């Protein structure tokens, strides 16, 4: 196979995220609340792109940027700072980048978004998708044409799914799992779509539909089955202080793919993903909170808990010798763009 093909292929909607933390309590109408924390950065599909790139994976992203400050800033971060390939992406004239304000409170967050549908669909952006080792996708009720093309190319599809605002949880959506190698919903979604009453029961149903099934359980960790290897794994979450849970699921998915590409045993894949997601919630934002190899190496070197040392002992052989520089996290405000020099007056 072509060694130059991307490790991960991504497409989806990009947002400019403004995250507020330290609320103390949710706001009520007519009330003003001052916060003690704030961060900003690219969000949405960018969460996956940054998280995968920080593990050294060749990441190709097809998305739409607005022709505004927010779009230019997000493009600079993704391509210039994180090294994401944006050759499949487009900048849309006269369309502004969607903006999301995330109000982080406790172990969850509320989102308020302003924006419109992009002028280019996923299928238009992808066309005939390039060959890629994997694709991380968000499946929706309406199947995307590019997904079947990518699967036919030999791309392994890792999928997740979102909240159904209709709360109908149509099982027709699960038909798309026939194209997928792995499915990684959270337990609420998994139980709703499978009509089961526990994460483990949902996992059993999903394992009949897709080779690798993973159900994330938030503060309870995650469970998974890999039918290709005959493995079952269940791991607890880390006991961490949550600053902002935005994008933690994306970091989990990106980390699971990174470990899967390394051919790791299922328990190691699951622990690695749980650890990465757990480390991400201690920082503002989604993708820019992703720890990457640097963050994981720092955690491993500073670890003193004997039980965790034993459970995560595999990291000693997995963390590369060169973990790169410290990863930049979400700034309070984006840095000012350099001004172009004015032409001298005649």
MARMAR-729583 format. One record per residue: residue in three letters; x, y, z of N, C-alpha, C in turn. Coordinates in steps of 0.1 Angstrom, whole numbers. Example, Ala and Ser with C-alpha at 12.3 -4.5 7.8 and 13.67 -1.06 7.14 Angstrom:
REM residues 2
  type    n.X    n.Y    n.Z   ca.X   ca.Y   ca.Z    c.X    c.Y    c.Z
   ALA    132    -57     78    123    -45     78    132    -33     78
   SER    128    -22     71    137    -11     71    129      0     79
REM end
This chain:
REM residues 346
  type    n.X    n.Y    n.Z   ca.X   ca.Y   ca.Z    c.X    c.Y    c.Z
   UNK      8    -12      0      0      0      0      9     12      0
   UNK      3     24     -4     10     36     -5     12     41      9
   UNK     25     42     13     29     47     26     26     62     29
   UNK     23     69     18     21     83     19      6     87     22
   UNK     -3     76     22    -17     79     24    -19     84     38
   UNK    -29     92     40    -32     97     54    -35     86     64
   UNK    -31     88     76    -35     79     87    -50     80     90
   UNK    -54     93     90    -68     96     94    -74    106     84
   UNK    -86    103     80    -94    112     71   -106    117     79
   UNK   -108    130     78   -119    136     86   -127    146     78
   UNK   -139    147     80   -147    158     75   -159    161     84
   UNK   -163    173     84   -174    178     93   -174    193     95
   UNK   -182    197    103   -184    212    105   -174    217    116
   UNK   -168    228    112   -158    234    121   -165    246    128
   UNK   -161    249    140   -166    260    148   -155    267    154
   UNK   -157    280    157   -148    288    166   -154    287    180
   UNK   -147    281    189   -152    279    203   -147    289    212
   UNK   -156    294    220   -153    303    232   -158    296    244
   UNK   -149    291    253   -153    283    264   -151    291    277
   UNK   -162    291    285   -162    298    298   -163    288    309
   UNK   -154    289    319   -154    279    330   -154    286    343
   UNK   -156    279    354   -156    284    367   -169    292    370
   UNK   -181    287    365   -193    294    366   -199    293    380
   UNK   -196    283    388   -202    282    401   -216    276    400
   UNK   -225    282    391   -238    277    389   -242    281    375
   UNK   -252    274    369   -257    278    356   -264    291    357
   UNK   -262    300    346   -269    313    346   -284    312    345
   UNK   -291    321    350   -306    322    348   -309    335    341
   UNK   -321    336    335   -325    348    327   -324    360    336
   UNK   -318    371    330   -317    383    337   -305    384    347
   UNK   -297    374    347   -286    373    357   -273    374    350
   UNK   -263    381    355   -250    382    350   -241    374    359
   UNK   -233    365    354   -223    357    361   -209    360    356
   UNK   -200    363    365   -186    364    362   -179    351    363
   UNK   -170    347    354   -163    335    354   -149    337    357
   UNK   -142    327    362   -127    328    364   -119    321    354
   UNK   -125    316    343   -117    310    333   -123    311    319
   UNK   -114    312    309   -119    313    295   -108    308    286
   UNK   -112    302    275   -103    298    265   -110    298    251
   UNK   -102    299    241   -108    299    227    -99    290    218
   UNK   -106    286    207    -98    278    197   -108    272    187
   UNK   -102    265    177   -111    258    168   -118    246    174
   UNK   -131    244    171   -138    233    177   -146    225    166
   UNK   -155    217    171   -162    208    161   -153    197    156
   UNK   -152    196    143   -144    185    137   -129    188    139
   UNK   -126    201    143   -112    204    146   -107    197    158
   UNK   -116    193    167   -112    186    179   -105    173    176
   UNK   -111    165    166   -106    153    162    -93    155    154
   UNK    -92    165    146    -80    168    138    -68    171    147
   UNK    -70    179    157    -59    183    165    -55    171    174
   UNK    -65    163    179    -61    152    188    -54    141    180
   UNK    -57    138    168    -50    128    160    -36    133    156
   UNK    -35    146    152    -22    151    148    -12    151    159
   UNK    -17    154    171     -8    154    183     -2    140    186
   UNK     -8    130    181     -2    117    182      7    113    170
   UNK     10    123    162     19    121    151     12    114    139
   UNK     -1    114    139     -8    107    127    -10    117    116
   UNK     -8    113    104    -10    121     92    -25    123     91
   UNK    -29    135     93    -43    138     94    -48    147     82
   UNK    -58    143     75    -63    151     64    -78    155     67
   UNK    -80    168     67    -93    173     71   -100    181     59
   UNK   -113    177     56   -121    184     47   -132    191     54
   UNK   -131    204     55   -141    212     62   -142    226     54
   UNK   -151    234     59   -153    248     53   -149    258     64
   UNK   -141    268     59   -138    279     67   -145    292     62
   UNK   -150    300     71   -156    312     67   -145    322     63
   UNK   -149    332     55   -139    342     50   -139    354     60
   UNK   -137    350     73   -137    360     84   -125    357     93
   UNK   -124    365    103   -113    364    113   -113    350    119
   UNK   -124    345    123   -125    333    130   -120    321    121
   UNK   -124    322    108   -120    311     99   -105    312     97
   UNK    -99    324     95    -85    325     93    -77    321    105
   UNK    -82    324    117    -75    320    129    -75    304    130
   UNK    -87    298    128    -88    284    129    -79    277    118
   UNK    -78    282    106    -70    277     96    -55    277    100
   UNK    -51    289    106    -37    291    110    -33    280    121
   UNK    -43    278    131    -40    269    141    -39    255    136
   UNK    -48    251    127    -48    237    123    -36    234    114
   UNK    -34    242    104    -23    240     94    -10    244     99
   UNK     -9    256    104      4    261    109      9    256    122
   UNK      0    255    132      4    251    145      4    236    146
   UNK     -6    229    141     -8    215    144     -4    206    132
   UNK     -2    211    120      3    203    109     -8    195    102
   UNK    -20    199    103    -31    192     97    -32    195     82
   UNK    -34    185     73    -35    187     59    -49    192     56
   UNK    -49    205     50    -62    211     47    -65    212     32
   UNK    -58    203     24    -59    204      9    -73    201      5
   UNK    -81    194     12    -95    190      9   -105    201     14
   UNK   -100    211     21   -109    221     27   -111    233     18
   UNK   -121    241     21   -124    252     13   -127    264     22
   UNK   -124    276     17   -129    289     23   -140    294     15
   UNK   -152    297     22   -164    301     15   -166    316     16
   UNK   -166    322      4   -168    337      4   -182    340      9
   UNK   -183    351     17   -195    355     22   -202    347     32
   UNK   -195    337     37   -201    328     48   -192    329     60
   UNK   -199    330     72   -190    332     84   -189    319     91
   UNK   -178    318     98   -175    305    106   -185    305    117
   UNK   -191    293    120   -200    292    131   -192    294    144
   UNK   -199    301    154   -193    304    167   -201    297    178
   UNK   -194    290    187   -201    284    198   -195    289    211
   UNK   -204    293    220   -200    296    234   -204    284    242
   UNK   -194    279    249   -195    267    258   -195    272    272
   UNK   -205    269    280   -206    272    294   -203    259    302
   UNK   -191    258    306   -187    245    313   -191    246    328
   UNK   -199    236    333   -203    236    347   -203    222    352
   UNK   -196    219    362   -195    205    367   -188    196    357
   UNK   -194    185    355   -188    175    346   -194    176    332
   UNK   -202    187    329   -208    188    316   -207    202    312
   UNK   -214    206    300   -214    219    295   -226    221    287
   UNK   -230    234    286   -241    238    277   -235    246    266
   UNK   -241    245    254   -236    251    242   -246    261    236
   UNK   -241    272    232   -249    282    224   -242    285    211
   UNK   -248    283    200   -241    284    187   -248    293    178
   UNK   -240    301    170   -246    310    160   -239    306    147
   UNK   -247    303    136   -241    300    123   -252    294    114
   UNK   -248    292    102   -256    286     92   -249    274     86
   UNK   -257    266     79   -252    254     72   -241    259     62
   UNK   -230    251     60   -220    255     51   -225    254     36
   UNK   -219    261     27   -223    261     13   -218    248      6
   UNK   -209    241     12   -204    228      6   -207    217     15
   UNK   -213    206     10   -216    194     18   -203    186     20
   UNK   -204    176     29   -193    166     31   -190    159     18
   UNK   -201    155     10   -199    148     -2   -192    156    -13
   UNK   -195    169    -13   -189    178    -23   -174    180    -19
   UNK   -171    182     -6   -158    184     -1   -149    171     -4
   UNK   -155    160     -2   -147    147     -3   -146    143    -18
   UNK   -157    144    -26   -157    139    -39   -154    124    -39
   UNK   -144    120    -46   -139    106    -45   -128    107    -34
   UNK   -131    102    -22   -121    104    -11   -108     97    -14
   UNK    -97    103     -9    -84     97    -11    -83     85     -2
   UNK    -74     75     -7    -72     64      2    -66     68     15
   UNK    -71     62     26    -66     65     39    -67     53     48
   UNK    -58     52     57    -58     40     66    -71     40     74
   UNK    -75     51     79    -87     51     87    -95     64     84
   UNK   -108     64     88   -116     77     88   -124     77    101
   UNK   -124     88    107   -132     90    119   -144     98    115
   UNK   -156     93    117   -168     99    111   -179    100    122
   UNK   -188    110    120   -199    111    128   -211    108    120
   UNK   -217     96    122   -228     92    114   -241     99    118
   UNK   -249    102    108   -262    108    110   -273    101    103
   UNK   -286    105    105   -297     98     99   -296     96     84
   UNK   -291    107     77   -289    107     63   -275    102     59
   UNK   -274     90     53   -260     85     50   -253     94     40
   UNK   -240     95     42   -231    103     33   -226     94     22
   UNK   -226     98     10   -221     90     -1   -207     87      0
   UNK   -199     97      5   -184     95      5   -180     83     14
   UNK   -189     80     24   -185     70     34   -184     56     27
   UNK   -193     53     18   -193     40     11   -181     39      2
   UNK   -178     51     -4   -166     51    -13   -153     49     -5
   UNK   -152     55      6   -140     53     14   -139     39     19
   UNK   -150     33     23   -149     19     28   -145     10     16
   UNK   -150     13      4   -147      5     -7   -132      6    -11
   UNK   -126     17     -7   -111     20     -9   -103     12      1
   UNK   -109      6     11   -101     -1     21    -99      7     34
   UNK   -105     19     34   -104     27     46   -112     21     58
   UNK   -106     20     69   -113     15     81   -121     26     87
   UNK   -134     25     88   -143     35     93   -145     34    108
   UNK   -141     44    116   -144     45    130   -155     55    132
   UNK   -166     51    137   -178     61    138   -182     63    152
   UNK   -188     75    154   -195     78    166   -209     84    161
   UNK   -217     88    171   -230     93    168   -234    103    178
   UNK   -243    112    175   -246    123    185   -260    121    191
   UNK   -264    131    199   -277    131    205   -288    133    194
   UNK   -299    125    195   -310    127    186   -320    136    192
   UNK   -321    149    187   -330    158    193   -345    154    192
   UNK   -348    145    183   -362    140    182   -365    130    192
   UNK   -354    124    198   -355    113    207   -362    101    202
   UNK   -362     99    189   -368     87    183   -358     76    182
   UNK   -345     79    181   -335     69    182   -337     58    172
   UNK   -339     62    159   -343     52    149   -331     42    147
   UNK   -335     29    147   -325     19    145   -320     18    131
   UNK   -327     26    122   -322     26    108   -308     32    107
   UNK   -305     40    116   -291     46    116   -281     35    118
   UNK   -284     25    125   -274     14    128   -271      6    115
   UNK   -280      8    105   -277      1     92   -263      5     86
   UNK   -259     18     89   -247     23     84   -235     16     90
   UNK   -237      9    101   -225      2    107   -220     -9     98
   UNK   -227    -13     88   -222    -23     79   -210    -18     71
   UNK   -208     -5     71   -197      1     64   -185      3     74
   UNK   -187      1     87   -178      5     97   -170     -6    103
   UNK   -158     -2    107   -149    -12    114   -151    -11    129
   UNK   -154      1    134   -156      4    148   -167     14    150
   UNK   -174     12    162   -185     22    166   -182     25    180
   UNK   -182     39    184   -178     43    197   -189     53    203
   UNK   -201     49    205   -211     58    211   -209     59    226
   UNK   -215     69    233   -216     69    247   -227     60    252
   UNK   -228     57    265   -238     47    269   -252     52    267
   UNK   -255     65    269   -269     70    266   -273     67    252
   UNK   -264     70    243   -267     68    228   -268     53    226
   UNK   -259     46    231   -258     31    228   -271     24    233
   UNK   -275     27    245   -287     21    251   -300     25    243
   UNK   -300     38    239   -312     43    232   -314     36    218
   UNK   -303     35    211   -303     30    197   -306     14    198
   UNK   -301      8    208   -302     -7    209   -314    -11    217
   UNK   -321     -2    223   -333     -5    232   -329    -14    243
   UNK   -317    -11    249   -313    -19    261   -312    -11    273
   UNK   -309    -17    285   -310     -9    297   -296     -9    304
   UNK   -285    -12    298   -272    -11    304   -262    -10    293
   UNK   -250     -4    297   -239     -3    287   -235    -16    282
   UNK   -234    -26    291   -229    -39    287   -239    -46    278
   UNK   -252    -45    280   -262    -51    271   -261    -44    258
   UNK   -260    -31    258   -259    -24    245   -247    -28    237
   UNK   -236    -30    244   -223    -35    238   -226    -48    231
   UNK   -233    -57    238   -235    -70    232   -243    -69    219
   UNK   -253    -61    219   -261    -59    206   -252    -53    195
   UNK   -244    -43    199   -236    -36    189   -225    -45    183
   UNK   -220    -54    192   -209    -63    187   -214    -72    176
   UNK   -227    -74    175   -232    -82    164   -233    -74    151
   UNK   -231    -61    151   -233    -53    140   -220    -47    134
   UNK   -209    -47    142   -197    -40    138   -185    -48    144
   UNK   -174    -49    138   -163    -57    143   -158    -53    157
   UNK   -157    -39    159   -152    -34    171   -162    -25    177
   UNK   -167    -28    189   -177    -19    195   -172    -14    208
   UNK   -173     -1    211   -169      5    223   -180     14    228
   UNK   -183     13    241   -193     22    247   -186     29    259
   UNK   -186     43    257   -180     51    267   -190     54    278
   UNK   -185     55    291   -194     56    302   -190     68    311
   UNK   -184     78    305   -181     90    313   -172     87    325
   UNK   -177     91    337   -170     89    349   -168     74    353
   UNK   -175     65    346   -174     51    348   -164     44    339
   UNK   -158     51    330   -148     45    321   -154     41    308
   UNK   -150     29    303   -155     24    290   -154      9    289
   UNK   -162      3    281   -162    -12    278   -161    -14    263
   UNK   -156    -25    259   -154    -27    244   -153    -42    241
   UNK   -156    -45    229   -154    -59    224   -148    -57    210
   UNK   -138    -66    207   -131    -66    194   -134    -80    189
   UNK   -143    -82    179   -146    -95    174   -135   -100    165
   UNK   -126    -91    160   -115    -96    151   -105   -103    159
   UNK   -103   -100    172    -93   -106    180    -99   -115    192
   UNK   -112   -114    194   -119   -121    204   -117   -115    218
   UNK   -113   -102    219   -110    -96    232   -122    -89    237
   UNK   -123    -88    250   -133    -80    258   -125    -72    268
   UNK   -128    -59    270   -121    -51    279   -131    -42    286
   UNK   -128    -39    299   -136    -29    307   -126    -22    315
   UNK   -125     -9    314   -115     -1    322   -122     11    329
   UNK   -118     14    341   -124     25    348   -118     39    343
   UNK   -125     49    346   -121     63    343   -110     67    354
   UNK   -103     77    350    -93     83    360   -101     92    369
   UNK    -96     94    381   -101    103    391    -95    116    389
   UNK   -102    125    381    -96    138    377   -105    149    380
   UNK   -100    161    382   -108    173    384   -112    178    370
   UNK   -124    180    367   -129    184    354   -131    199    354
   UNK   -123    205    345   -124    220    342   -134    222    331
   UNK   -132    214    320   -140    216    308   -141    202    301
   UNK   -153    197    299   -155    184    293   -157    185    278
   UNK   -156    197    272   -158    199    258   -148    191    250
   UNK   -153    183    241   -144    176    232   -137    163    238
   UNK   -141    160    250   -134    148    256   -137    135    248
   UNK   -150    134    243   -153    123    235   -145    122    222
   UNK   -142    133    216   -134    134    204   -120    129    207
   UNK   -114    134    219   -101    130    223   -100    115    225
   UNK   -111    109    231   -112     95    233   -111     88    220
   UNK   -119     92    210   -120     85    197   -107     86    190
   UNK   -101     98    190    -88    100    183    -77     91    189
   UNK    -77     90    202    -67     82    209    -69     67    207
   UNK    -81     63    206    -84     49    203    -80     45    189
   UNK    -82     54    180    -77     51    166    -62     51    166
   UNK    -55     60    173    -40     60    173    -35     47    178
   UNK    -41     42    189    -36     30    195    -40     18    186
   UNK    -51     18    180    -55      7    170    -46      6    159
   UNK    -41     18    153    -32     18    142    -18     12    147
   UNK    -16     12    160     -4      6    165     -5     -9    167
   UNK    -17    -14    166    -19    -28    168    -19    -33    182
   UNK    -23    -24    191    -22    -27    206    -33    -36    210
   UNK    -32    -44    221    -43    -52    226    -54    -42    230
   UNK    -66    -48    231    -78    -40    233    -78    -33    247
   UNK    -73    -39    257    -73    -33    270    -63    -21    270
   UNK    -52    -22    263    -43    -10    262    -49      1    254
   UNK    -56     -3    243    -63      7    235    -73     15    243
   UNK    -81      8    251    -91     14    259    -85     23    270
   UNK    -75     17    277    -69     25    288    -62     38    282
   UNK    -56     37    271    -50     48    264    -60     59    261
   UNK    -71     55    256    -82     65    252    -88     71    264
   UNK    -90     63    275    -96     68    287    -86     78    294
   UNK    -73     75    293    -63     84    299    -63     97    291
   UNK    -62     96    278    -61    108    270    -73    118    272
   UNK    -85    112    272    -97    120    275    -97    125    289
   UNK    -92    118    299    -92    122    312    -82    134    314
   UNK    -71    134    307    -62    145    308    -67    157    301
   UNK    -75    155    290    -80    167    283    -90    175    291
   UNK    -97    170    300   -108    177    307   -102    187    317
   UNK    -89    187    319    -82    196    328    -78    209    322
   UNK    -82    211    309    -78    223    301    -90    228    294
   UNK    -90    240    290   -101    246    282   -101    241    268
   UNK   -113    241    263   -115    238    248   -115    223    245
   UNK   -117    220    232   -118    206    228   -104    201    223
   UNK   -101    203    210    -89    198    204    -77    203    211
   UNK    -76    216    214    -64    222    220    -62    217    235
   UNK    -71    210    240    -69    203    253    -63    190    252
   UNK    -62    184    239    -57    171    237    -43    170    242
   UNK    -39    160    249    -26    159    255    -15    156    245
   UNK    -18    148    235     -7    143    226      3    135    234
   UNK     14    131    227     24    123    233     31    131    244
   UNK     33    144    242     40    152    253     32    151    266
   UNK     19    153    265     11    153    277     11    140    284
   UNK     10    129    276     10    116    282     23    112    288
   UNK     34    116    282     47    114    288     49    121    301
   UNK     44    134    301     46    141    313     38    135    325
   UNK     26    130    322     17    123    332     24    111    337
   UNK     30    103    327     36     90    331     49     92    340
   UNK     57    102    336     69    105    344     66    110    358
   UNK     55    117    360     51    122    373     42    113    381
   UNK     39    101    376     30     92    382     36     85    394
   UNK     29     85    406     35     79    418     25     68    423
   UNK     13     68    419      3     58    424      7     44    419
   UNK      9     35    428     14     21    424      4     14    415
   UNK     -9     15    418    -19      8    411    -20     13    396
   UNK    -19     27    395    -19     32    381     -6     29    374
   UNK      5     29    381     18     25    375     17     11    369
   UNK     10      2    376      9    -12    371     -1    -12    359
   UNK    -13     -5    361    -23     -6    350    -18      0    337
   UNK    -10     11    339     -5     18    327      9     15    324
   UNK     15      4    329     29      1    327     32     -1    312
   UNK     22     -4    304     25     -6    289     30      7    283
   UNK     27     19    289     32     31    283     47     32    282
   UNK     54     25    291     68     26    291     74     21    278
   UNK     67     12    271     71      7    258     64     14    247
   UNK     54     22    249     46     28    239     49     42    236
   UNK     53     50    246     56     64    244     69     65    236
   UNK     69     73    225     81     74    217     92     82    224
   UNK    104     79    220    115     86    226    114    101    224
   UNK    109    106    213    108    120    210     93    123    211
   UNK     89    130    221     75    133    223     71    147    218
   UNK     81    154    213     79    167    208     79    178    219
   UNK     76    190    215     76    201    224     63    202    232
   UNK     62    209    243     49    211    250     38    215    241
   UNK     26    209    242     15    212    234      9    226    238
   UNK      5    234    229     -1    247    233    -16    244    236
   UNK    -21    250    246    -35    249    250    -43    262    246
   UNK    -56    261    248    -64    272    243    -60    285    250
   UNK    -58    296    242    -54    309    248    -67    316    253
   UNK    -65    325    262    -77    333    266    -83    341    255
   UNK    -74    347    247    -79    354    235    -69    350    224
   UNK    -74    350    211    -65    346    201    -55    357    198
   UNK    -43    353    195    -32    363    192    -36    371    180
   UNK    -32    384    181    -35    393    170    -28    389    157
   UNK    -35    389    146    -28    386    133    -19    398    129
   UNK     -7    394    124      2    405    120     -4    414    109
   UNK     -2    427    110     -8    436    100      2    437     88
   UNK     -4    437     77      4    439     65      9    453     64
   UNK     21    455     60     27    468     59     19    476     48
   UNK     17    489     51     10    497     41     20    502     30
   UNK     16    502     18     25    507      7     28    522     10
   UNK     40    526      7     43    540      9     36    549     -1
   UNK     32    560      4     24    570     -4     34    575    -15
   UNK     28    577    -27     37    583    -38     41    597    -35
REM end
